[in-house]
Amino acid sequence: MSQQQTSSTKTSSEHKSTSANLNNRLVKWSFDEIRQGQLWPIAISLTLIIACIFGLAALAERMEQVIVKQGKDALTADSIYISANPITEKNTEFIVGSGLGTSWYTRFATMSFSDSGMQLITVKAVDSKFPLRGTLTLGSDQGTQNQVKEGELWLDSRIAKQLNVSGGDVVTIGDAELAVSGVILEEPGISFNPFQQMPTAYIHQSSVDETGAVQLGSRVQFRAYLVGDEEKIDALKQQIELTPSDRWRDQSSGSRTNDIFDRTTQYLSLTVAIIIIMAATTLVLTCQNYVQSRRQTVAMLKSLGASKHWLVRWLSIQTLLLVSMSVVAGLLLGMGLETLLRVPLTDLLPDPLPTYGFKPAVIAIVSSLLIGVPALGIPLYKLISVSSVEVLQSADEKRGGWIYSLVLVPVIPLLIAYRDNNLVWIVLAGIVGLFVVLAAISVLFTLLLSRLSLPISMKLAVSRINRSKRHTGLQYGALGSH
């Protein structure tokens, strides 16, 4: 009994040793293939997928934190009456007689000039009561203040830099010449808006007519900021008859923070979705080319006695090495990409920036794995199914059945993640339509080409292309969509 146990233990240890040696040899072989460049295209595709998703997700996370943080006091009043036309005398009387705290505001775009430059800017003309809620901080050589006084001009630091001016210098705003009082240090509400590219200048309401910028047909916005009892505000709303160019904004009518964040998220989501689709298409084509180049090798290994289990282990080790290397390289590259993406937004983003945490890395890794399941799984399954007979004669590729259901692995999460994003679905539908049209045109073109009188070598090439119309359409469609 003791001898049997000893023999069994010895056999088990020998089996483990053999298995470990086999794994070591397979790992070395995989590293050799990577070093020789045979797996580089797949590794690069995975790396780029992870890097792009990480970079955009990290930027979106930073922007979300900035917008939400600044939007806590975004309304700057209990209610705002907004009109695209000058507020009528009748409505002005209603507002003044309501007993509410009121601040008048006019916003328009115009050119600013100095002796050394010019800049298109957004001018916010306010009275000395602005803001009713929140903080407006203006800085000059004499210190800081929180209201705009008559005859003053306060510039965004970007304007001061572009025009090369400082306190006391004269800047022309429209037709008005105003001396620079200082720079804007902090605005109430949302000072960061990725859709508002023009820098801001503050002037007093009394200087609006002097600028000459508010004319018939000008794109101007007039506001009355109101604070006070909710009953008085409701009574005022009943008195003022809204026209198509008028509206009210308050806590119940929707948050500007949410509007800006939703628009920002929508555009970034669209960018991520397009990058994922393009990268996934590239990865699929790359994997197919790799599989085609390895069919003879797998057929030869099978003819020499390699089992399917051994091939699965070999390909699994290669896949794990590729994914691990791509994750590390992709995250490092993604950090650099996020830094580059922030360069155009340097003047818009606050300093210091909020951190993005681990969420972008998780999103990038999970997304790449979901994409990789069908992109790698389907071609590798077909590679394992290669017959040993192909050593002597190439055979047609077997059509898979259930294996194509792996496509649902990334598709279902994509449907869930973008179910409410109409912009993404519109663009994706356009991409799919373009893909189908280009694929059909390419197949039709090659069929017409085969009917022409061509040299023998050209005829053979066209004939080879027409033998696999599905692959031809996929490749041409992907190439054209890119």
MOMO-V860062 format. One record per residue. RES is the residue in one small letter. OMEGA is omega in radians with two decimals (none if undefined). D_FIRST is the distance of its C-alpha to the first C-alpha in whole Angstrom. Layout:
BEGIN
RES;OMEGA;D_FIRST, RES;OMEGA;D_FIRST
END
This chain:
BEGIN
m;3.13;0, s;3.14;4, q;3.12;5, q;3.12;5, q;3.13;6, t;3.13;9, s;3.13;10, s;3.13;11, t;3.14;12, k;3.13;14, t;-3.14;15, s;-3.13;16, s;3.10;18, e;3.13;20, h;3.12;21, k;3.14;23, s;3.12;24, t;3.13;26, s;3.13;27, a;3.12;29, n;3.12;30, l;3.12;31, n;3.12;33, n;3.14;35, r;3.12;36, l;3.11;37, v;3.12;39, k;3.12;41, w;3.13;42, s;3.11;43, f;3.11;45, d;3.13;46, e;3.10;48, i;-3.12;49, r;-3.14;51, q;3.04;52, g;-3.09;54, q;-3.13;52, l;-3.11;51, w;-3.12;54, p;3.13;56, i;-3.14;54, a;3.14;53, i;3.12;57, s;3.11;57, l;-3.14;55, t;-3.13;56, l;3.09;59, i;-3.11;58, i;-3.11;57, a;-3.11;60, c;-3.14;62, i;-3.14;61, f;-3.10;60, g;-3.12;64, l;3.12;66, a;3.11;63, a;3.11;64, l;3.12;68, a;3.12;68, e;3.10;66, r;-3.10;68, m;3.11;71, e;-3.13;70, q;-3.14;70, v;-3.08;73, i;-3.13;75, v;3.14;74, k;-3.11;74, q;-3.08;78, g;-3.13;78, k;3.12;78, d;-2.95;82, a;-3.05;83, l;3.13;86, t;3.09;88, a;3.06;90, d;3.11;90, s;-3.14;91, i;3.01;92, y;-3.04;95, i;3.12;95, s;3.06;97, a;3.11;98, n;3.09;102, p;-3.12;104, i;-3.05;103, t;3.13;107, e;-3.14;109, k;3.13;109, n;3.08;105, t;3.10;106, e;3.10;108, f;-3.10;105, i;-3.12;103, v;-3.10;105, g;-3.10;106, s;-3.10;103, g;3.13;103, l;2.99;99, g;-3.00;98, t;3.02;99, s;-3.08;98, w;-2.99;100, y;3.06;98, t;-3.13;98, r;3.11;96, f;3.12;97, a;3.11;96, t;3.11;98, m;3.02;99, s;-3.08;99, f;2.95;101, s;3.14;102, d;-3.03;103, s;3.14;100, g;3.09;98, m;-3.08;98, q;3.01;95, l;-3.02;94, i;2.96;94, t;-3.13;93, v;3.06;96, k;3.13;95, a;-3.06;99, v;3.04;98, d;-3.04;101, s;3.11;100, k;-3.07;98, f;-0.03;95, p;3.10;93, l;3.03;93, r;-3.10;89, g;-3.04;87, t;2.98;88, l;-3.11;90, t;-3.12;90, l;-3.06;92, g;3.09;92, s;3.12;95, d;-3.12;97, q;-3.12;98, g;-3.13;95, t;3.05;93, q;-3.01;95, n;3.08;94, q;3.08;97, v;3.14;99, k;-3.11;102, e;3.09;105, g;-3.10;106, e;3.07;102, l;-3.14;100, w;-3.02;96, l;2.89;94, d;-3.10;90, s;3.11;89, r;3.11;88, i;-3.14;92, a;3.13;93, k;-3.12;91, q;-3.12;92, l;3.13;96, n;-3.14;96, v;3.07;97, s;-3.09;97, g;3.12;99, g;3.11;103, d;-3.11;103, v;3.09;104, v;3.11;102, t;3.09;104, i;-3.01;102, g;3.09;104, d;-3.06;108, a;3.04;107, e;-3.06;107, l;3.09;105, a;-3.14;104, v;3.13;100, s;-3.12;100, g;-3.09;96, v;3.11;92, i;3.13;90, l;-3.12;87, e;3.09;86, e;3.05;87, p;3.11;86, g;-3.06;84, i;3.07;82, s;3.10;83, f;3.09;80, n;-3.09;80, p;3.13;79, f;3.10;81, q;-3.03;84, q;-3.09;85, m;3.10;88, p;-2.98;89, t;2.98;91, a;3.09;94, y;2.98;96, i;3.12;100, h;3.13;102, q;-3.09;103, s;-3.11;107, s;-3.06;106, v;-3.12;105, d;-3.11;108, e;-3.12;109, t;-3.11;106, g;-3.07;107, a;-3.12;104, v;-3.12;104, q;3.09;106, l;-3.12;106, g;3.12;103, s;3.09;101, r;-3.04;98, v;3.05;98, q;3.13;96, f;-3.12;98, r;2.96;96, a;3.10;97, y;-3.04;95, l;3.01;95, v;3.13;94, g;-3.10;95, d;-3.13;94, e;3.14;93, e;3.12;95, k;3.12;98, i;3.11;96, d;3.12;95, a;3.12;99, l;3.12;100, k;3.11;97, q;-3.11;99, q;-3.06;103, i;3.11;101, e;-3.06;101, l;3.01;99, t;3.12;100, p;-3.11;97, s;-3.10;97, d;3.02;96, r;3.05;93, w;3.02;92, r;3.06;89, d;-3.06;87, q;-3.07;84, s;-3.06;84, s;3.13;85, g;-3.08;81, s;3.06;80, r;3.08;81, t;-3.14;78, n;3.13;76, d;-3.11;79, i;-3.12;78, f;3.12;74, d;3.13;74, r;3.13;76, t;-3.13;74, t;-3.12;71, q;-3.13;72, y;3.11;73, l;3.10;70, s;3.10;68, l;3.12;70, t;3.14;69, v;-3.11;65, a;3.14;65, i;3.13;67, i;3.14;65, i;-3.12;62, i;-3.14;63, m;-3.13;64, a;3.13;61, a;3.09;59, t;3.10;61, t;-3.13;61, l;3.13;57, v;-3.14;56, l;3.12;59, t;3.14;57, c;3.11;53, q;3.11;55, n;3.11;56, y;-3.12;53, v;3.12;51, q;-3.13;54, s;-3.08;53, r;-3.10;49, r;3.13;49, q;-3.14;49, t;3.14;47, v;3.11;44, a;3.12;45, m;3.11;44, l;3.11;41, k;3.13;40, s;3.11;41, l;3.05;39, g;3.13;36, a;-3.14;36, s;3.10;35, k;3.11;36, h;3.13;34, w;3.13;34, l;3.10;38, v;3.13;38, r;-3.14;36, w;-3.13;38, l;3.11;41, s;3.11;40, i;3.10;39, q;-3.12;43, t;3.14;44, l;3.10;43, l;-3.14;44, l;-3.10;47, v;-3.13;48, s;3.13;46, m;-3.12;49, s;3.12;52, v;-3.13;51, v;-3.12;52, a;-3.12;55, g;3.13;56, l;3.11;56, l;3.11;58, l;3.13;60, g;3.08;61, m;3.10;62, g;3.13;65, l;3.12;66, e;3.09;66, t;3.12;69, l;3.14;71, l;3.14;71, r;-3.07;73, v;3.13;75, p;-3.09;78, l;-3.06;77, t;-3.09;78, d;-3.11;81, l;-3.09;80, l;3.13;77, p;3.11;77, d;0.11;76, p;-3.14;74, l;3.03;71, p;3.12;69, t;-3.12;65, y;3.05;63, g;-3.07;60, f;-3.05;56, k;3.13;58, p;3.13;59, a;3.12;56, v;3.13;54, i;-3.10;56, a;-3.10;56, i;-3.13;52, v;3.14;52, s;-3.13;55, s;3.11;54, l;3.11;50, l;3.10;52, i;-3.06;54, g;-3.11;51, v;3.09;49, p;-3.07;51, a;3.11;53, l;-3.03;49, g;-3.08;47, i;3.12;49, p;-3.12;50, l;3.07;46, y;3.11;45, k;3.13;48, l;3.12;47, i;-3.10;43, s;3.14;44, v;-3.14;46, s;3.11;46, s;-3.14;45, v;-3.08;48, e;3.03;50, v;-3.10;49, l;-3.06;52, q;3.13;54, s;-3.12;54, a;3.10;54, d;-3.12;55, e;3.12;53, k;3.12;52, r;3.13;53, g;3.09;51, g;-3.09;51, w;-3.05;49, i;-3.13;49, y;3.07;52, s;3.07;52, l;3.10;50, v;-3.14;54, l;-3.11;54, v;3.06;52, p;-3.05;55, v;-3.11;58, i;3.05;57, p;3.11;57, l;3.11;60, l;-3.13;62, i;-3.06;61, a;-3.05;62, y;-3.06;65, r;-3.10;66, d;-3.08;69, n;-3.08;70, n;-3.12;73, l;3.13;74, v;-3.09;70, w;3.10;70, i;-3.12;74, v;3.12;73, l;3.09;70, a;3.09;71, g;3.13;74, i;3.13;71, v;3.11;69, g;3.11;73, l;3.13;74, f;-3.11;70, v;-3.13;71, v;-3.13;74, l;3.12;73, a;-3.14;71, a;3.13;73, i;-3.11;76, s;3.12;73, v;3.12;72, l;-3.13;76, f;-3.14;77, t;3.08;74, l;3.09;75, l;-3.13;79, l;-3.12;78, s;-3.14;77, r;-3.12;80, l;3.07;82, s;-3.04;83, l;3.01;80, p;-3.07;79, i;-3.11;76, s;3.13;74, m;3.11;75, k;3.12;74, l;-3.14;71, a;3.13;70, v;3.11;72, s;3.11;70, r;3.12;67, i;-3.09;67, n;3.11;69, r;-3.12;65, s;-3.07;64, k;-3.11;66, r;3.12;64, h;3.12;62, t;3.12;66, g;3.13;67, l;-3.08;65, q;3.12;65, y;3.11;69, g;3.12;69, a;3.14;67, l;-3.14;69, g;3.14;72, s;3.12;71, h;none;70
END
